[in-house]
Amino acid sequence: MAIQGDCSVPRELTLTRPDPDGVPTEMTVGAYLVDLQGIDDAEQTFSADFFFVMAWRDERLVNVEGRSLAGCRLPIEAIWAPRVLIMNERTVDKSFEDRVYVEPDGHLEYSQRFQGVFTNRLDLQDFPLDRQTLSIRVVLGRTRAEDVTFLLDERSGRAEEFSIADWTVTGGSVEYESFRLPTAEQRYPQVTYRVEVRRNRAYYAQKLFLPLILIVCMSWAVFWIDPKLVPPQIGISTSAVLTLIAFLFSLAYTLPRLSYLTRADRFVMGATVLVFFAFGEALLSTGLAGRGREEAALRIDRLSRLVFPAIFAAILLYSLLL
C-alpha cells in the first residue's frame, strides 16, 4: 500500500506502550537464518546472515487526530517500539532502514536483515568431533521484560543449504529470555536464535588422523629389521622423526590455539611420543646388538611389535571415544 497523507505521529505515542500498565504488550517475534558463512575457532566468532521480524498492534495509530497512518512506513523512533540491540555482534550491517510498516487495523511490523560477524564462546574440547551451539542474542531495549509477552512468528526457521563447507547445520530454535546489565536492576526482554552445528569430520580424518597413523606405523618398521643393521634402523627412525616434525609444523594452521587440550591435541601428543619412543627403541636394540647381546635385542623387537600397537590403540581410544 502506498503511503498516503500525513504520517507524522504525536510525541505522546512515542513514549508510551499501546497497552495500559500491568497489561503486557503481545509481540510476535521470529528469526530466519539465511546463511551461515563460517566459524572461526581461534577468534571465537561466526559469520551469519539472518532476518529478524517483530510485530505488535497499536490501535492508537488507526485514528490519529482524525487521520489513519495505514500504509505509512514510520521510522522506528517515531512510535513506541522496542529498540533492537544485538548483544554479541562484532561487525554487523543492516540491509534496510529501521522502519515500521503500519497496516489498516493498527498492526505494526518491523523487519531487518542483519549480516556480519558475531561473537560466540566455543567449547572445543571435543575438536574435531565437536558439536557447537551458535547464538544470536537480540535484546529489546526501551521496555521491561515484564511489559511484553512473546509469540513465535511462523516464518521463523532456517534455509535448507548454507555456504559454510566444514560444518553441518543440524537444528535451530528461537527462545525468549531476559537480560540484565550487571550494574542495573531492570531486566530487558531478549530473543535468542540458537543454531546447532556439527563439524564435518572427513577433512580431519584425511588431513590429520590418517597421515599421523601412517607416520607412527612407519616408525615401527625398525622392529622387523635385524638390529645388527645399524644404518637402516637409524635411517628409518630418523626419517619418521623428521617427517613427524614437518607434519606438526603444517598442523599449526589447522589446530585451534587454545589453553586446554582437545581430542586432536591428545592424539597428536600420543603419536609424537610413540614415534620418539620407537626411535629410542631402535637405538637400544642396535646398541645391544653391537655389544654382542643380539638375543636381547631381538626379544625387545618382538615385544615392541605387540606393545607399541597396543599403546597406539589405547591412544586412539582415549582421543576419539573417551
BELVEN-V823667 format. One record per backbone hydrogen bond with DSSP energy under -0.5 kcal/mol. NH is the residue of the N-H (numbers start at 1). CO is the residue of the C=O. E is the energy in kcal/mol with one decimal. If there is no record, write none. Layout:
# BELVEN-V823667
NH,CO,E ; NH,CO,E
This chain:
# BELVEN-V823667
4,70,-0.5 ; 13,10,-1.4 ; 14,11,-1.6 ; 15,11,-0.5 ; 15,12,-0.7 ; 16,12,-1.1 ; 23,20,-1.9 ; 24,22,-0.6 ; 25,147,-3.0 ; 27,25,-0.5 ; 27,149,-3.1 ; 28,55,-2.9 ; 29,27,-0.6 ; 29,151,-2.8 ; 30,53,-2.3 ; 32,51,-2.1 ; 33,157,-2.3 ; 34,32,-0.7 ; 34,49,-2.2 ; 35,49,-2.0 ; 37,47,-1.9 ; 38,47,-1.1 ; 40,45,-2.8 ; 41,39,-0.7 ; 44,40,-1.2 ; 45,40,-1.6 ; 46,118,-2.4 ; 47,38,-2.8 ; 48,116,-2.3 ; 49,35,-2.5 ; 50,114,-2.6 ; 51,32,-2.8 ; 52,112,-2.8 ; 53,30,-2.6 ; 54,110,-2.8 ; 55,28,-2.4 ; 56,108,-1.7 ; 58,106,-2.8 ; 61,58,-1.8 ; 62,59,-1.4 ; 63,59,-0.6 ; 64,67,-3.9 ; 65,63,-0.7 ; 67,64,-0.9 ; 69,61,-2.0 ; 71,102,-3.1 ; 72,69,-2.3 ; 74,72,-0.7 ; 74,100,-2.4 ; 76,98,-2.3 ; 78,75,-2.3 ; 79,76,-0.7 ; 80,13,-1.4 ; 81,79,-0.5 ; 83,141,-1.6 ; 85,83,-0.6 ; 85,139,-2.5 ; 87,85,-0.8 ; 87,137,-2.4 ; 88,137,-0.5 ; 89,86,-1.0 ; 90,117,-3.2 ; 91,117,-1.2 ; 93,115,-3.3 ; 95,113,-1.9 ; 99,97,-1.7 ; 100,74,-3.2 ; 101,109,-2.4 ; 102,72,-2.3 ; 103,101,-0.5 ; 103,107,-2.5 ; 106,103,-2.1 ; 108,56,-3.6 ; 109,101,-1.6 ; 110,54,-3.4 ; 111,99,-0.6 ; 112,52,-2.2 ; 114,50,-3.0 ; 114,112,-0.5 ; 115,93,-2.3 ; 116,48,-2.2 ; 117,91,-2.3 ; 118,46,-3.0 ; 119,88,-2.9 ; 120,44,-2.6 ; 124,122,-0.8 ; 127,124,-1.6 ; 129,126,-3.2 ; 132,197,-2.2 ; 134,132,-0.5 ; 134,195,-2.9 ; 136,193,-2.3 ; 137,135,-0.6 ; 138,136,-0.7 ; 138,191,-3.1 ; 139,85,-3.4 ; 139,137,-0.6 ; 140,189,-2.8 ; 141,83,-3.0 ; 141,139,-0.8 ; 145,187,-2.4 ; 147,144,-1.5 ; 148,145,-0.9 ; 149,25,-2.2 ; 151,27,-2.3 ; 153,29,-2.1 ; 156,153,-2.0 ; 157,31,-2.0 ; 159,33,-2.1 ; 164,36,-1.5 ; 168,198,-2.9 ; 170,168,-0.5 ; 170,196,-2.8 ; 171,196,-1.4 ; 173,194,-2.2 ; 175,192,-2.7 ; 177,190,-3.1 ; 179,188,-3.1 ; 181,186,-0.5 ; 184,181,-1.8 ; 188,179,-3.6 ; 189,140,-0.5 ; 190,177,-2.6 ; 191,138,-3.4 ; 192,175,-3.0 ; 192,190,-0.5 ; 193,136,-2.4 ; 193,191,-0.5 ; 194,173,-2.9 ; 194,192,-0.6 ; 195,134,-3.1 ; 196,171,-2.6 ; 197,132,-2.6 ; 197,195,-0.5 ; 198,168,-2.6 ; 199,130,-2.0 ; 200,166,-2.5 ; 201,199,-0.5 ; 205,201,-2.1 ; 206,202,-1.9 ; 207,203,-2.7 ; 208,204,-2.0 ; 209,204,-2.1 ; 210,205,-2.2 ; 212,208,-1.6 ; 213,209,-2.5 ; 214,210,-2.2 ; 215,211,-2.2 ; 216,212,-2.5 ; 217,213,-2.5 ; 218,214,-2.3 ; 219,215,-1.7 ; 220,216,-0.7 ; 220,217,-0.8 ; 221,218,-1.5 ; 222,219,-0.8 ; 223,220,-1.9 ; 224,221,-1.6 ; 225,222,-0.9 ; 229,226,-2.4 ; 230,228,-1.5 ; 233,229,-1.7 ; 234,230,-2.8 ; 235,231,-2.8 ; 236,232,-2.4 ; 237,233,-2.0 ; 238,234,-2.8 ; 239,235,-2.3 ; 240,236,-2.3 ; 241,237,-2.2 ; 242,238,-2.7 ; 243,239,-2.5 ; 244,240,-2.2 ; 245,241,-2.4 ; 246,242,-2.3 ; 247,243,-2.2 ; 248,244,-2.5 ; 249,245,-1.8 ; 250,246,-1.6 ; 251,247,-1.5 ; 252,248,-0.7 ; 252,249,-0.9 ; 253,250,-1.1 ; 254,251,-2.1 ; 255,251,-2.5 ; 258,256,-1.0 ; 263,125,-1.0 ; 263,127,-0.5 ; 264,127,-1.9 ; 266,262,-2.1 ; 267,263,-2.1 ; 268,264,-2.7 ; 269,265,-2.7 ; 270,266,-2.3 ; 271,267,-2.5 ; 272,268,-2.4 ; 273,269,-2.3 ; 274,270,-2.0 ; 275,271,-2.1 ; 276,272,-2.0 ; 277,273,-2.2 ; 278,274,-2.3 ; 279,275,-1.8 ; 280,276,-2.1 ; 281,277,-2.6 ; 282,278,-2.0 ; 283,279,-1.9 ; 284,280,-2.2 ; 285,281,-2.8 ; 286,282,-2.2 ; 287,283,-1.8 ; 288,284,-2.5 ; 289,285,-2.4 ; 290,286,-2.2 ; 291,287,-1.0 ; 291,288,-0.6 ; 292,289,-1.6 ; 293,288,-2.8 ; 294,292,-0.6 ; 297,293,-1.8 ; 298,294,-2.3 ; 299,295,-2.0 ; 300,296,-2.1 ; 301,297,-2.0 ; 302,298,-2.6 ; 303,299,-2.5 ; 304,300,-2.4 ; 305,301,-1.6 ; 306,302,-0.6 ; 306,303,-1.0 ; 307,303,-2.7 ; 308,304,-2.0 ; 310,306,-1.6 ; 311,307,-2.6 ; 312,308,-2.5 ; 313,309,-2.4 ; 314,310,-1.9 ; 315,311,-2.2 ; 316,312,-2.5 ; 317,313,-2.4 ; 318,314,-2.7 ; 319,315,-2.6 ; 320,316,-2.5 ; 321,317,-2.0 ; 322,317,-1.5
